[in-house]
Amino acid sequence: MSSSVAITVENLSKLYMLKHQTNSSGNGLRHVLQDSLKSPFRKKHTPHQGDKEEFWALRDVSFDIKQGEVVGIIGRNGAGKSTLLKVLSRIIEPSKGRVGINGRIASLLEVGTGFHPELTGRENIFLNGAILGMSRSEIRSKFDEIVAFAEVEKFLDTPVKRYSSGMYVRLAFAVAAHLEPEILVVDEVLAVGDVEFQKKCLGKMQDVVRMGRTILFVSHNLTAIKSLCTTAVYLSSGRNLFQGPVEKALDLYMKNSAHVRHTTDRDKNASMKIWIRSCQPEKMAFTCSETKAIQFTIQAKESCHDVVSAVILVHDQNSVCVAQCDSRWVGLRFGPFHAPGSTHAVLNLSTPWLKPGSYRVTLYLETIHGFCDQLDDACSFEVVGPYPTEFENGESISRRALVLSDFHFVEETNAQ
């Protein structure tokens, strides 16, 4: 392994065996006792091949990361990003392949990783530092900086099991970043912290970069990836689709995301009473002065007295939410459903203030009980110029609500 290479990955694969319950009588304690009493001498059930399914979280992933390089790991949920970081951090062993690490590695993968809940914040700083290979004197020399950065002075001698998730993250990141590892691995845990702390963490990682350290950064915040990273690894379904300049990786990721549809047959969604069945059209383009309609279908599997509202989010090319609309804002709710059927909702989208570019729409359903269903990348659209001159120096679009010229629906009872 060359001294200029911090991490080398060769044909890395990770296999999990997914177990499926095939006992038709149930798997609760009552069912187990009933079966034992009925046939006390019967041989216990041995799972056969059909009870298990192979799942490759990673499949033949290969790449090299040079010393001092800042690499973003991008991909959809389930692409294998967190599994990759756990293998690199020696938390789990790969099924196949080889990993080479040149230098001390510090990992921040999940809230509370490496912390003991019964120990205080002070004790966990020394524990975590020791796990990362630091001597007690090294930890003590950085102790005040860690505490000041994490902003947990008042709770330093409180067991961390009483910390909020945000406090957990602040302390864990402070320890990992201040103990000066040669390689810093950061997963999407920063999303738990508040906005100010996220900015603080990004600033600290930029300081680590200037020291010539190597960083692997997983995030769905593509703006942070673009500003911090020079290269990126794009994973999809456990495979490495691309490694190279961050701009090209993000472009490829966004193009692929625009065409990805849910593989699940949403007409057979057995886990919910009400869900989003479909959205049309999947793609469209219009100018800044046009209005286009998006139609989505809300399906009820059975009669249901819940009343649902629809929430629409619009994301730009960097996955930043630039607009949102809630049907409750215009006094619109759907239901109750007195019989199985569907409701068609039409959203007329007018965007004179959206700059030319690509956008994606995410749909949510909510009831008074909370979240009901979600359809990511429900549709995508392109806004083409010219951009109205009155908006050239206008207010930030991230603070504006989605402009609606109309929002109405047509109900179809007992529709299949």
Secondary structure, DSSP 8 states (H G I E B T S, - for coil): --TTEEEEEEEEEEEEEEE----TT--SHHHHHHHHHH-TTS------GGGEEEEEEEEEEEEEEETT-EEEEE--TTSSHHHHHHHHTTSS--SEEEEEE-S-EEEE-STTTT--TTSBHHHHHHHHHHHTT--HHHHHHHHHHHHHHHT-GGGTTSBGGGS-HHHHHHHHHHHHHHT--SEEEE-GGGGGS-HHHHHHHHHHHHHHHHTT-EEEEE-S-HHHHHHH-SEEEEEETTEEEEEEEHHHHHHHHHHHHHH----S-GGG-TT-SEEEEEEE-SEEEEETT-EEEEEEEEEESS-B---BEEEEEEE-TTS-EEEEEEGGGGT--B--BSSSEEEEEEEEEE-TTS-SEEEEEEEEEEETTEEEEEEEEEEEEEEES---GGGTT---GGGS---EEEEEEEEETT--
